[in-house]
């Protein structure tokens, strides 16, 4: 399974929550949820170091699978 993470352009590091890299399996959905933030493939990152975006506390109100129509 391919994972994509949020990349901090100014910090040149992965964006994290409590030390875990914020990731998702669908690049276009991650770009939709975090517009203006760089999204890159997560290569060489151990799965134990990843927080799936659906598990992020700020994403609790979002229904999965993601329905873009819910954001209009």
C-alpha positions as CSV (number, residue, x, y, z in Angstrom):
1,X,0.0,0.0,0.0
2,X,1.4,3.4,-1.0
3,X,1.4,6.1,1.6
4,X,1.6,9.9,1.1
5,X,2.7,12.4,3.7
6,X,2.4,16.1,4.3
7,X,5.7,17.9,3.7
8,X,6.6,21.3,5.3
9,X,8.1,23.3,2.5
10,X,9.7,25.9,4.9
11,X,10.9,23.4,7.4
12,X,11.9,20.7,4.9
13,X,10.6,18.0,7.2
14,X,7.5,15.8,7.4
15,X,4.5,17.4,9.2
16,X,3.7,15.4,12.3
17,X,1.3,15.1,15.1
18,X,2.8,13.9,18.4
19,X,5.9,12.8,16.5
20,X,4.0,10.7,13.9
21,X,4.1,11.6,10.2
22,X,0.6,12.5,9.0
23,X,-0.2,10.3,6.1
24,X,-3.0,8.9,3.8
25,X,-3.3,6.3,1.1
26,X,-4.9,8.6,-1.4
27,X,-2.7,11.5,-2.6
28,X,-5.6,13.5,-4.1
29,X,-7.7,13.2,-0.9
30,X,-4.8,14.4,1.2
31,X,-4.2,17.3,-1.2
32,X,-8.0,18.1,-0.9
33,X,-7.9,18.0,2.9
34,X,-4.8,20.1,3.2
35,X,-4.7,22.5,0.3
36,X,-1.5,24.4,-0.2
37,X,0.5,21.8,1.7
38,X,3.0,19.7,-0.2
39,X,2.2,16.0,-0.4
40,X,5.0,13.5,-1.1
41,X,5.3,9.7,-1.2
42,X,6.4,8.3,2.1
43,X,9.3,6.1,1.2
44,X,11.5,4.7,3.9
45,X,9.2,5.6,6.8
46,X,8.3,2.8,9.1
47,X,4.6,2.3,9.5
48,X,5.0,2.6,13.3
49,X,6.0,6.2,12.7
50,X,2.9,7.1,10.8
51,X,-0.5,8.6,11.9
52,X,-3.2,8.1,9.3
53,X,-5.0,11.3,8.7
54,X,-8.4,9.7,9.5
55,X,-7.0,9.0,13.0
56,X,-5.9,12.6,13.6
57,X,-8.1,14.2,16.3
58,X,-9.0,17.1,14.1
59,X,-10.5,14.7,11.6
60,X,-12.9,13.1,14.0
61,X,-16.0,14.8,12.5
62,X,-15.0,13.7,8.9
63,X,-16.8,10.6,7.6
64,X,-14.7,7.9,5.9
65,X,-14.6,7.0,3.1
66,X,-14.2,10.7,2.3
67,X,-17.0,12.3,0.5
68,X,-15.9,15.6,-1.0
69,X,-19.6,16.7,-1.3
70,X,-19.7,16.9,2.5
71,X,-17.3,19.9,2.3
72,X,-19.4,22.2,0.2
